[in-house]
Amino acid sequence: MFNIPKRMDPHVAESPVYRAPTAAAPSYRPHAATLIAKGVKLEGDFASQGDVQIEGDVQGKISAAGTLTVGAEATITADVTADEAVISGVLNGNLHITRQLVLHSGARIKGDIVAERISVEAGAVIDGRVEIGTRQPKSDATVPPATIPETEIKIEPVAASTDEELKVEGEAVVS
């Protein structure tokens, strides 16, 4: 109305200013996942201090301090250590998960699993031993920790009803 430029009008807020990262400021996002994309093949030992998302092929050893996410088309031939894992693809190797393991219906695991908690969708396949829960030393000195039996279960989908069910064979011990 009075031809006052917007930046000088006290009633109009200024637009945010973008500042490029300087040498003192890191140019990475601290919570971004490391991505191994579809079509990428990685061989060797791989360690990350954060989250890792794998959509390609990995052979070797994987260690992630955060969450490991394995995509539906990913193939891993490696022993894996992670805080948490969400698996939808193929993994040939042992899994040691500190907290939560989630196996989606497309997951195919050939190897032993040790996890605090595990969630398995109908359709997921596990070929190996599964150990759930942490083994805390008991205060009673008469029961040594070595007497706790290992857990072996075999999970197969059953087509007995319209709702998908899981058939569990063997003995499962949760501590």
Backbone bond lengths (Angstrom), bond angles and torsions (degrees), N, CA, C in turn:
res aa  C-N    CA-C-N  psi(-1)  N-CA   C-N-CA  omega(-1)  CA-C   N-CA-C  phi
1 M - - - 1.427 - - 1.523 110.75 -
2 F 1.343 117.76 -43.91 1.450 121.12 179.50 1.517 111.91 -105.58
3 N 1.338 117.22 11.93 1.460 123.83 -178.89 1.527 112.56 56.93
4 I 1.318 116.70 38.41 1.460 121.22 176.04 1.527 107.10 -89.62
5 P 1.323 118.35 127.50 1.468 119.03 178.16 1.529 110.20 -59.61
6 K 1.328 115.88 143.91 1.463 121.27 -175.85 1.524 112.63 -57.06
7 R 1.302 117.53 -37.46 1.451 118.70 -177.35 1.523 112.23 -67.83
8 M 1.295 117.27 -19.18 1.447 120.43 179.11 1.524 111.77 -97.66
9 D 1.320 117.73 -15.81 1.452 121.05 179.63 1.522 108.39 -71.93
10 P 1.320 121.10 120.21 1.462 122.35 -176.45 1.521 112.74 -68.60
11 H 1.328 119.20 -14.59 1.458 122.30 -178.47 1.522 113.10 -90.67
12 V 1.320 117.71 -4.77 1.468 121.81 -178.84 1.526 108.36 -111.78
13 A 1.331 115.29 124.06 1.474 119.80 179.72 1.516 109.96 -72.51
14 E 1.318 115.34 144.48 1.459 120.10 177.33 1.515 109.74 -73.99
15 S 1.321 116.58 149.13 1.468 120.33 177.44 1.529 108.73 -73.85
16 P 1.362 115.97 151.13 1.467 118.13 -179.19 1.526 111.32 -62.71
17 V 1.306 115.53 148.66 1.454 122.02 -178.07 1.518 108.61 -103.15
18 Y 1.331 116.77 129.75 1.465 121.59 176.01 1.514 108.14 -85.89
19 R 1.307 116.38 130.07 1.458 121.69 176.21 1.521 108.02 -115.82
20 A 1.305 115.98 124.63 1.464 120.90 178.45 1.519 109.76 -66.77
21 P 1.338 117.16 147.67 1.465 118.91 178.85 1.523 110.84 -62.04
22 T 1.320 115.51 141.12 1.463 120.34 177.76 1.522 108.34 -101.49
23 A 1.294 116.39 178.22 1.464 120.29 179.82 1.520 111.18 -62.21
24 A 1.333 117.40 -28.98 1.461 120.39 -178.86 1.533 111.73 -78.21
25 A 1.332 117.87 -24.39 1.465 121.37 -178.28 1.525 109.77 -100.01
26 P 1.327 118.28 132.06 1.453 119.76 179.74 1.529 110.62 -68.61
27 S 1.327 117.03 146.03 1.458 121.28 -178.81 1.522 111.92 -91.48
28 Y 1.315 118.47 0.43 1.460 121.54 179.02 1.522 110.06 -101.79
29 R 1.330 115.37 159.90 1.451 120.55 174.49 1.526 106.91 -91.38
30 P 1.324 119.78 123.44 1.457 121.53 -172.98 1.530 113.78 -63.64
31 H 1.336 119.91 -21.74 1.455 121.25 -177.70 1.528 112.52 -107.53
32 A 1.318 118.49 10.83 1.452 121.09 179.29 1.521 109.52 -75.21
33 A 1.325 116.29 141.23 1.465 121.19 179.19 1.523 109.98 -79.76
34 T 1.329 115.57 147.77 1.454 120.76 170.78 1.517 106.37 -77.30
35 L 1.320 117.34 128.80 1.459 121.66 -176.13 1.521 110.55 -111.43
36 I 1.334 115.70 126.97 1.456 121.98 169.47 1.519 104.28 -108.15
37 A 1.323 115.96 101.32 1.459 122.80 -168.31 1.524 113.17 -73.36
38 K 1.319 114.62 162.78 1.460 121.94 175.46 1.533 108.08 -58.95
39 G 1.317 115.93 135.26 1.454 120.96 -178.25 1.522 113.48 93.92
40 V 1.330 117.47 -12.31 1.462 121.93 178.73 1.524 109.06 -91.40
41 K 1.346 116.33 134.51 1.459 121.76 175.75 1.513 107.79 -116.23
42 L 1.335 115.28 126.68 1.452 121.14 -177.74 1.516 108.35 -122.05
43 E 1.342 116.68 127.95 1.459 121.57 177.65 1.515 108.39 -122.14
44 G 1.352 115.65 133.77 1.455 120.59 178.48 1.510 110.69 123.52
45 D 1.332 115.33 -174.12 1.455 121.19 -179.50 1.517 109.35 -85.39
46 F 1.337 115.30 135.53 1.456 121.32 -176.26 1.523 108.65 -128.63
47 A 1.327 118.18 126.51 1.463 121.99 179.43 1.523 108.99 -130.70
48 S 1.340 115.75 139.15 1.456 121.45 178.88 1.516 109.57 -136.20
49 Q 1.330 116.64 142.15 1.458 121.62 176.77 1.527 111.43 -85.22
50 G 1.321 117.31 -2.84 1.462 121.09 -178.65 1.510 111.44 -133.37
51 D 1.329 115.26 -150.93 1.457 122.06 -179.05 1.527 110.46 -79.25
52 V 1.342 115.28 151.25 1.461 121.80 179.48 1.526 108.10 -133.85
53 Q 1.327 115.81 133.21 1.459 121.14 175.36 1.518 107.85 -120.02
54 I 1.347 115.92 123.58 1.457 120.68 -177.88 1.521 109.50 -115.17
55 E 1.319 115.18 122.04 1.464 122.19 176.19 1.526 110.38 -117.44
56 G 1.336 117.21 -9.21 1.462 122.83 -178.20 1.513 111.90 -105.52
57 D 1.334 116.21 -147.68 1.463 123.07 -178.18 1.522 109.78 -113.77
58 V 1.332 116.07 133.44 1.467 121.35 -179.83 1.520 108.71 -132.76
59 Q 1.342 115.81 133.84 1.464 122.29 174.43 1.514 108.00 -128.32
60 G 1.331 116.44 133.77 1.467 119.90 178.72 1.500 111.63 136.21
61 K 1.332 116.23 -121.26 1.454 122.74 -177.81 1.521 107.60 -140.93
62 I 1.354 116.67 135.98 1.462 121.04 -178.08 1.520 109.13 -123.17
63 S 1.333 116.02 133.09 1.457 122.03 175.53 1.523 107.68 -134.26
64 A 1.354 115.51 124.44 1.464 120.04 179.82 1.517 109.26 -131.86
65 A 1.327 116.56 128.77 1.453 120.92 178.98 1.526 111.32 -76.79
66 G 1.322 117.51 -15.24 1.459 122.33 179.26 1.515 111.24 -111.42
67 T 1.321 115.53 -137.09 1.464 122.49 -178.46 1.517 110.58 -96.68
68 L 1.325 116.39 130.11 1.455 122.61 174.08 1.520 107.13 -98.04
69 T 1.333 117.08 124.60 1.456 122.35 177.10 1.517 107.82 -115.75
70 V 1.343 116.17 124.26 1.463 121.96 -179.65 1.519 107.32 -112.07
71 G 1.337 116.00 116.88 1.456 121.65 -177.74 1.516 113.45 -70.26
72 A 1.321 115.91 165.55 1.460 122.95 -175.31 1.530 113.08 -62.01
73 E 1.318 117.99 -29.09 1.464 120.76 -178.24 1.526 112.58 -102.36
74 A 1.311 117.42 5.90 1.470 122.02 -179.11 1.526 110.65 -80.54
75 T 1.329 115.74 148.54 1.455 122.45 174.78 1.520 107.85 -130.05
76 I 1.336 115.27 123.45 1.455 120.90 -178.93 1.513 109.02 -122.34
77 T 1.328 116.21 129.38 1.456 122.81 171.44 1.519 105.17 -120.00
78 A 1.337 114.97 89.04 1.463 119.54 -173.55 1.518 110.33 -167.21
79 D 1.322 115.72 155.44 1.450 120.90 167.34 1.525 106.18 -83.62
80 V 1.335 115.83 136.08 1.458 121.09 -172.36 1.523 110.59 -122.40
81 T 1.340 115.54 134.47 1.451 122.74 171.75 1.517 106.45 -126.66
82 A 1.346 116.59 127.00 1.462 120.42 179.72 1.518 109.86 -154.85
83 D 1.325 114.41 161.21 1.457 119.95 176.14 1.529 109.46 -70.25
84 E 1.322 116.99 -47.65 1.460 123.69 176.67 1.519 107.90 -139.86
85 A 1.348 116.30 157.34 1.456 120.01 177.66 1.520 110.06 -146.83
86 V 1.336 114.79 142.70 1.458 123.18 174.81 1.520 105.02 -127.55
87 I 1.344 116.67 114.80 1.460 120.47 -171.89 1.518 110.66 -120.08
88 S 1.334 115.07 128.57 1.459 122.43 176.60 1.520 111.19 -120.88
89 G 1.316 118.45 -12.75 1.460 123.09 -175.30 1.509 112.95 -108.84
90 V 1.336 115.38 -153.24 1.466 122.99 -175.58 1.524 109.98 -100.12
91 L 1.336 116.37 131.93 1.453 121.23 176.99 1.521 108.76 -135.05
92 N 1.325 116.30 118.57 1.463 122.98 174.42 1.514 107.48 -109.07
93 G 1.327 115.95 104.46 1.455 121.43 -177.75 1.512 109.56 153.73
94 N 1.308 115.39 173.34 1.463 120.90 -179.04 1.517 110.66 -86.14
95 L 1.338 115.34 145.05 1.457 122.43 179.26 1.517 109.62 -115.31
96 H 1.325 117.26 129.58 1.456 121.43 172.09 1.520 106.36 -125.04
97 I 1.353 115.79 105.07 1.456 122.02 -175.07 1.527 108.55 -112.74
98 T 1.322 116.37 122.49 1.454 121.82 -175.61 1.528 112.55 -66.55
99 R 1.330 117.20 -38.43 1.471 119.55 -175.88 1.530 110.75 -119.75
100 Q 1.308 118.98 -94.21 1.466 123.78 -169.26 1.525 111.91 -110.05
101 L 1.344 116.39 133.06 1.458 122.85 173.17 1.524 107.77 -117.86
102 V 1.332 116.77 128.62 1.457 122.45 177.29 1.523 107.56 -119.62
103 L 1.343 115.93 122.89 1.456 121.54 177.03 1.525 107.89 -110.80
104 H 1.336 115.81 113.95 1.461 120.59 178.11 1.524 109.80 -78.64
105 S 1.308 116.67 170.48 1.471 121.54 -172.94 1.523 113.70 -58.73
106 G 1.311 118.94 -27.36 1.459 121.67 179.91 1.516 114.55 -88.19
107 A 1.321 117.60 -0.05 1.471 121.05 -177.23 1.523 110.77 -69.64
108 R 1.333 115.63 137.78 1.470 123.27 176.39 1.524 106.28 -131.23
109 I 1.333 116.45 107.66 1.461 121.64 -176.51 1.515 108.74 -112.35
110 K 1.333 116.81 126.28 1.458 121.84 172.49 1.514 106.81 -122.30
111 G 1.341 115.13 97.27 1.451 121.28 -177.26 1.507 109.18 157.21
112 D 1.311 115.92 173.87 1.457 121.71 -178.70 1.526 110.39 -85.28
113 I 1.349 114.56 147.06 1.462 121.40 -178.32 1.522 109.22 -122.98
114 V 1.329 115.64 131.83 1.464 122.24 170.86 1.525 105.57 -126.32
115 A 1.349 116.66 121.75 1.462 120.58 -178.62 1.526 110.03 -151.04
116 E 1.324 115.58 151.00 1.460 120.78 175.52 1.530 109.46 -65.72
117 R 1.343 116.27 -48.85 1.466 122.36 178.38 1.518 107.90 -135.05
118 I 1.337 116.11 151.62 1.458 120.03 179.04 1.522 109.27 -141.60
119 S 1.322 114.90 140.14 1.457 122.46 176.16 1.523 106.83 -126.24
120 V 1.339 116.77 124.57 1.465 120.96 -175.98 1.519 108.93 -123.85
121 E 1.336 116.61 120.11 1.457 120.74 175.12 1.520 109.65 -79.45
122 A 1.333 116.29 151.37 1.460 121.55 175.12 1.524 108.52 -58.07
123 G 1.318 116.50 134.35 1.457 121.82 -178.80 1.518 113.23 105.32
124 A 1.325 117.46 -21.70 1.468 120.66 176.90 1.524 108.65 -69.73
125 V 1.336 116.68 146.43 1.460 122.07 -178.49 1.528 109.05 -120.50
126 I 1.336 115.54 130.32 1.459 121.75 176.16 1.515 107.69 -123.94
127 D 1.332 116.18 122.73 1.460 121.51 175.81 1.526 106.52 -118.11
128 G 1.332 116.24 88.41 1.458 120.97 -178.10 1.514 110.28 162.58
129 R 1.322 115.15 -176.18 1.463 121.02 179.72 1.523 109.30 -84.90
130 V 1.336 115.45 148.45 1.457 121.16 178.20 1.525 108.22 -126.71
131 E 1.327 116.20 126.08 1.460 121.75 177.48 1.520 107.55 -120.52
132 I 1.338 116.35 118.74 1.457 121.51 -175.22 1.514 109.55 -114.80
133 G 1.325 116.65 136.15 1.465 121.73 178.22 1.513 110.94 97.33
134 T 1.316 114.41 161.79 1.461 118.75 177.98 1.514 109.03 -94.53
135 R 1.266 114.72 148.31 1.458 120.55 176.88 1.519 107.83 -96.57
136 Q 1.296 115.09 103.40 1.458 120.76 177.48 1.512 108.27 -95.62
137 P 1.319 118.87 132.28 1.462 119.63 175.83 1.520 109.90 -60.23
138 K 1.310 116.24 133.35 1.463 121.23 -180.00 1.523 109.08 -78.72
139 S 1.329 115.33 148.30 1.458 119.34 179.09 1.527 110.99 -70.93
140 D 1.343 116.83 -22.37 1.462 121.21 178.19 1.528 108.28 -76.56
141 A 1.319 117.32 111.67 1.467 122.16 -176.20 1.522 112.65 -69.90
142 T 1.343 118.96 -10.26 1.466 120.47 -179.10 1.520 112.23 -79.49
143 V 1.329 118.35 -13.97 1.465 121.30 179.72 1.523 108.54 -113.74
144 P 1.329 117.34 96.96 1.469 119.01 -179.92 1.532 110.43 -71.03
145 P 1.339 118.80 147.40 1.459 122.45 -178.97 1.527 112.99 -58.25
146 A 1.326 118.47 -25.91 1.468 121.11 -178.11 1.521 112.53 -67.04
147 T 1.332 119.04 -14.89 1.460 120.45 -178.96 1.519 112.56 -85.14
148 I 1.324 118.33 -4.32 1.456 120.31 177.63 1.525 107.78 -73.71
149 P 1.343 117.84 123.44 1.463 119.64 -176.97 1.524 111.88 -71.14
150 E 1.334 116.10 151.34 1.454 120.75 175.01 1.517 108.74 -77.58
151 T 1.311 116.14 156.49 1.451 121.74 -177.61 1.514 109.24 -99.46
152 E 1.307 116.11 128.55 1.455 120.29 172.83 1.508 107.96 -128.30
153 I 1.328 116.40 119.92 1.454 119.49 176.19 1.513 109.26 -135.19
154 K 1.300 115.38 152.81 1.453 121.58 175.44 1.514 106.00 -124.60
155 I 1.314 117.53 124.13 1.451 121.77 -175.74 1.517 108.24 -112.85
156 E 1.333 115.64 125.77 1.453 121.47 177.84 1.519 108.82 -134.10
157 P 1.341 118.51 140.72 1.454 119.45 175.18 1.528 109.77 -70.37
158 V 1.319 116.67 146.56 1.457 122.32 179.63 1.519 107.64 -119.73
159 A 1.310 117.48 133.16 1.462 122.15 -179.68 1.522 110.52 -98.39
160 A 1.333 117.63 40.05 1.457 121.73 -176.17 1.517 112.41 -80.50
161 S 1.327 118.21 -21.45 1.449 120.35 -178.85 1.519 108.92 -143.71
162 T 1.329 115.20 177.60 1.462 118.59 178.91 1.512 111.44 -70.27
163 D 1.328 117.35 -30.21 1.470 120.64 174.11 1.511 108.01 -82.36
164 E 1.337 116.61 133.24 1.456 118.84 179.05 1.520 109.35 -70.84
165 E 1.320 116.53 134.82 1.448 122.17 -179.41 1.515 109.16 -121.88
166 L 1.298 116.33 166.17 1.448 121.68 176.09 1.512 108.70 -113.79
167 K 1.309 115.77 137.17 1.454 121.57 176.24 1.518 106.51 -105.82
168 V 1.315 116.38 125.29 1.465 120.91 -177.91 1.518 108.40 -114.01
169 E 1.332 116.12 124.26 1.442 121.52 176.89 1.517 108.32 -112.51
170 G 1.309 116.67 145.40 1.459 120.55 178.34 1.503 110.57 99.11
171 E 1.306 114.73 -163.01 1.453 121.05 -175.76 1.506 109.03 -118.80
172 A 1.311 116.76 127.31 1.453 121.20 178.33 1.516 108.55 -111.84
173 V 1.312 116.01 125.63 1.454 121.31 178.93 1.508 107.71 -117.56
174 V 1.319 116.62 124.69 1.453 121.07 178.60 1.517 106.98 -114.51
175 S 1.337 115.66 123.86 1.466 118.11 179.80 1.503 110.70 -97.45
